[in-house]
Amino acid sequence: MDARVSDRFAEEQAALRRVALLVARGAPPEEVFAAVTAEIRRLLDADLTTMARYDPGGAITYVAQWRADGEDHVSGTRAHLGGLNLATLVFETCRPARINDFSKATGPASEVGRAQGVRSSGWRSSAAGAVPSPACRDQDGRAAARGTQPRRI
């Protein structure tokens, strides 16, 4: 294993340990979600990371956010699925997705992103340890095995 891969693996393991310690201590979900978004931000060197859950009735609720300014502007915000945006793409395809030009994004979830100043974005629902949406489950209730190539727009 080359040094860069080894270093990256060590960083990922350290991030997992930090989150696991919070869970083991019985930290409230909000604290764990905030820690996960912060760790993902560090690992991906992102300016913004957000975690959301899929809700019944075709909506998502944002549960945590990490921003460079340290503020969380979206937790508790709810948006309906629909249009061309990451939340809808991931929900419908059960695959990672990326939007390189956010000006092409549409729908309520994209409006939340625009309000945050997002210009491009990628979402891999497993990156936050999220359980795939119910639509991503097979008839036995297991996560369906689908391709892992991201859909790009």
Residue pairs with C-beta under 8 A, 6 or more apart in sequence:
1 9
11 42
11 43
12 43
15 39
15 42
15 43
18 35
18 39
19 32
19 35
19 36
19 39
22 31
22 32
22 35
23 32
27 35
29 63
30 63
30 64
30 75
33 51
33 63
33 64
34 64
34 66
34 72
36 51
36 64
36 128
36 129
37 49
37 50
37 51
37 64
37 65
37 66
37 128
38 49
38 66
40 46
40 49
40 66
40 127
40 128
41 47
41 48
41 49
41 66
47 67
47 68
48 65
48 66
48 67
48 68
48 116
48 118
49 65
49 66
50 62
50 64
50 65
50 66
50 74
50 116
51 62
51 63
51 64
51 65
51 128
51 130
52 60
52 61
52 62
52 63
52 87
53 60
53 61
53 63
53 130
54 60
54 87
54 91
54 133
54 134
55 61
55 78
58 80
58 81
58 82
59 78
59 79
59 80
59 81
60 78
60 79
60 81
60 87
60 91
60 109
61 76
61 77
61 78
62 74
62 75
62 76
62 77
62 78
62 79
62 112
63 75
63 76
64 72
64 75
65 72
65 73
65 74
65 75
65 116
66 72
67 73
67 116
73 115
73 116
74 112
74 116
77 112
79 87
79 108
79 109
79 111
79 112
80 107
80 108
80 109
81 87
81 88
81 91
81 107
81 108
81 109
82 88
82 107
82 108
83 105
83 106
83 107
83 108
83 109
83 110
84 99
84 104
84 105
84 106
84 107
84 110
84 153
85 99
85 105
85 106
85 107
85 108
85 109
85 110
85 113
86 97
86 98
86 99
86 105
86 109
86 113
86 121
86 122
86 123
87 109
87 123
88 107
88 109
89 95
89 97
89 123
89 151
89 153
90 96
90 97
90 123
90 124
90 125
90 133
91 133
91 135
92 135
93 146
93 151
94 132
94 133
94 135
94 136
94 144
94 146
95 146
95 147
95 148
95 149
95 150
95 151
96 122
96 123
96 124
96 125
96 126
96 148
96 149
96 150
96 151
97 122
97 123
97 150
97 151
97 152
97 153
98 120
98 121
98 122
98 123
98 150
98 151
98 152
98 153
99 105
99 120
99 121
99 122
99 152
99 153
100 120
100 152
100 153
101 119
101 120
101 153
102 110
102 113
102 114
102 118
102 119
102 120
102 121
104 153
105 113
105 114
105 153
113 121
122 150
124 150
125 132
125 133
126 132
131 143
132 143
132 144
136 143
136 144
136 146
137 143
137 144
138 144
